[in-house]
Amino acid sequence: MNGIHDLGGMHGFGSIMPESNEPVFHHDWEKMAFAMGWVALTHGLFNLDEARHALEQMNPADYLSTSYYEHWLYFLEKNLINKGIVSREALDAKIQQFAGDPNHPIPRKDAPALTERVLTMIGIGASCERPGPAPRFAAGDSVITRNINPYGHTRLPRYARGKHGVIERVHGAFVFPDTSAAGKGENPQPLYTVRFRTSELWGEHAETNQAVYLDLWESYLMLA
């Protein structure tokens, strides 16, 4: 879907100002948000594509005015509520409880096996490569991306739709995010790294002699 999260090529948001000696976490609650997100993903309560799609549904003003780990809390809450794992009423009751008593004890459960699984997931991840169809395209092929504007999730950025590129690399078949995020199955497709000239993406005002590389699924592409 088209939303404020898809910022490629957009102006007016100011310079990126890296924080000197930035810590991994600025607040203790960020550690908890990070941990809860990974526990939910490791448990399979929702998948990564569903997490991304939840963020795309944030109110644009809220998306731009909240921090990275506030985004984690949003996709965690939204997916757990949508799947009936936590009710909105129960969540609101907990929010009110801690708002009234910030020092209220936080429940703790020691689960060494789960901790080990989560640490493994954080350390090495989990591959989304799957058995799938043979690729239609080869390295060096000229392609055009489809000009789509889907309501649901997609990994084809809006700034790269309807653009000419060249296949740089052919990967295996990987879980297709568009259906995975919608609960319609993994439906693996061949995945490609596609090279685009910046002038193709952003016209005469783009940096010269530069390129952008995007990993794109086969159904996003057509032969030029």
C-alpha positions in Angstrom: 0.0 0.0 0.0 1.1 3.6 -0.5 1.9 5.4 2.7 4.2 7.7 4.6 6.6 4.8 5.3 7.6 4.7 1.6 9.9 7.7 1.7 12.4 7.0 -1.1 13.0 10.2 -3.1 10.8 12.4 -0.9 12.0 15.8 0.2 11.3 18.1 3.2 12.1 15.9 6.1 15.5 17.5 6.9 19.0 16.1 7.2 19.7 12.8 8.9 21.7 13.7 12.0 23.5 10.6 13.4 23.8 10.7 17.2 27.3 10.6 18.4 28.1 7.4 20.4 24.4 6.4 20.2 23.5 3.7 22.7 21.7 0.5 21.5 18.7 1.5 23.6 17.9 4.9 25.0 15.4 3.7 27.6 14.7 0.4 29.4 11.2 0.1 27.8 12.9 -0.1 24.4 14.7 -3.2 25.5 11.3 -4.7 26.5 9.7 -3.7 23.2 12.6 -5.3 21.3 12.4 -8.5 23.3 8.6 -8.8 23.1 8.7 -8.3 19.3 11.3 -11.1 18.9 9.4 -13.4 21.3 6.2 -13.0 19.2 8.0 -13.6 15.9 9.9 -16.6 17.3 6.7 -18.1 18.6 5.1 -17.6 15.2 2.3 -15.4 16.6 2.7 -13.3 13.4 5.3 -13.1 10.7 7.7 -10.4 9.6 5.5 -9.4 6.7 2.5 -8.9 8.9 4.7 -6.8 11.2 5.7 -4.5 8.3 2.1 -4.3 7.0 0.9 -3.2 10.5 3.4 -0.3 10.4 2.1 0.8 7.0 -1.3 1.2 8.5 -0.2 3.8 11.1 -1.6 7.3 10.9 1.0 9.2 8.9 1.3 11.9 11.6 1.8 9.3 14.2 4.4 7.4 12.1 6.5 10.5 11.6 6.3 11.7 15.3 7.1 8.4 17.0 10.4 6.6 17.5 11.7 3.4 16.1 10.7 1.3 19.2 7.3 2.9 19.4 6.8 1.5 15.9 7.7 -1.9 17.4 5.1 -1.5 20.1 2.5 -0.5 17.4 3.0 -3.6 15.2 3.1 -5.8 18.3 -0.2 -4.5 19.7 -1.9 -4.4 16.3 -1.1 -8.0 15.3 -1.8 -9.5 18.7 -5.2 -7.7 18.8 -6.1 -8.6 15.2 -5.3 -12.3 15.9 -7.3 -12.4 19.1 -4.3 -13.1 21.3 -4.8 -10.0 23.4 -8.0 -7.9 23.6 -8.1 -4.1 23.3 -9.9 -3.9 26.6 -7.2 -6.0 28.4 -4.4 -3.9 26.9 -6.1 -0.6 27.8 -6.6 -1.9 31.4 -2.9 -2.6 31.7 -2.0 0.8 30.3 -4.2 2.5 32.9 -2.8 0.3 35.7 0.8 1.3 34.9 -0.2 4.9 34.2 -1.6 5.1 37.7 1.3 3.2 39.3 4.5 3.3 37.1 6.3 1.2 39.7 3.8 -1.6 39.6 5.9 -4.9 39.3 6.3 -6.2 35.8 5.5 -9.9 35.4 8.5 -12.1 34.7 8.7 -15.6 33.4 12.0 -17.5 33.2 12.0 -19.6 30.1 15.6 -20.7 29.3 14.6 -22.7 26.2 12.7 -19.8 24.7 15.5 -17.4 25.6 17.9 -19.5 23.6 15.6 -19.7 20.6 15.1 -15.9 20.6 18.9 -15.3 20.9 19.5 -17.7 18.0 16.9 -15.9 15.9 18.4 -12.5 16.7 21.9 -13.8 15.9 21.4 -15.6 12.7 17.8 -15.1 11.7 15.6 -17.6 9.9 15.8 -18.0 6.1 12.8 -17.2 4.0 14.2 -19.2 1.1 11.9 -22.0 -0.1 11.6 -24.5 -2.9 9.9 -22.7 -5.8 9.6 -22.3 -9.6 12.6 -21.8 -11.8 13.4 -18.1 -12.5 12.2 -16.5 -15.8 14.9 -13.9 -15.9 18.7 -14.1 -16.0 21.5 -11.7 -15.0 21.8 -8.9 -17.6 18.1 -9.0 -18.6 16.5 -5.6 -19.0 13.2 -5.4 -17.1 10.4 -3.0 -16.3 8.7 -3.0 -12.9 5.0 -3.1 -12.8 3.1 0.1 -12.0 1.0 -1.2 -9.2 -0.8 0.6 -6.3 -2.0 -2.3 -4.1 -4.1 -1.8 -1.0 -2.2 -4.6 0.8 1.5 -5.0 1.5 4.2 -5.0 -1.2 8.0 -4.8 -1.2 8.0 -2.9 -4.5 8.6 0.8 -3.5 6.4 3.3 -5.2 9.4 5.3 -6.5 10.5 2.2 -8.4 7.2 1.4 -10.1 7.0 1.5 -13.9 10.8 1.9 -14.1 13.5 0.3 -16.3 16.2 -1.7 -14.6 18.7 -4.6 -15.2 18.8 -7.9 -13.4 22.1 -7.9 -11.4 21.7 -11.2 -9.6 19.4 -14.1 -9.5 18.6 -15.6 -6.0 16.6 -18.6 -5.1 12.8 -18.6 -4.5 11.7 -16.8 -1.4 8.5 -16.2 0.6 6.3 -13.7 -1.3 5.6 -10.8 1.1 2.4 -9.6 -0.5 0.6 -12.9 0.2 2.4 -13.7 3.4 1.3 -10.4 5.0 -2.3 -11.1 4.1 -2.4 -14.6 5.5 -2.7 -16.1 2.0 0.3 -18.4 2.3 4.0 -18.1 1.5 3.7 -18.7 -2.3 7.5 -18.5 -2.9 8.7 -16.8 -6.0 12.2 -16.2 -7.6 13.9 -13.2 -6.1 16.2 -10.8 -8.1 18.6 -8.0 -7.3 17.7 -5.3 -9.9 19.9 -2.3 -10.7 18.3 1.1 -11.5 20.0 4.3 -12.6 19.1 7.1 -10.2 18.2 9.2 -13.2 15.6 6.6 -14.1 14.1 6.7 -10.7 14.3 10.5 -10.0 15.0 12.2 -13.3 17.4 15.0 -14.0 17.8 16.1 -10.4 19.2 12.8 -9.3 22.9 12.3 -8.5 24.8 11.4 -11.7 26.5 8.1 -12.3 24.8 6.5 -9.3 22.6 3.4 -9.0 20.1 1.9 -6.6 19.9 -1.9 -6.1 16.5 -3.4 -5.1 15.7 -7.0 -4.2 12.4 -7.6 -6.1 10.2 -10.7 -6.6 9.4 -12.0 -10.1 5.8 -11.0 -10.2 6.9 -7.4 -9.9 8.8 -7.6 -13.1 8.3 -7.7 -16.9 10.9 -8.1 -19.7 11.7 -4.7 -21.2 
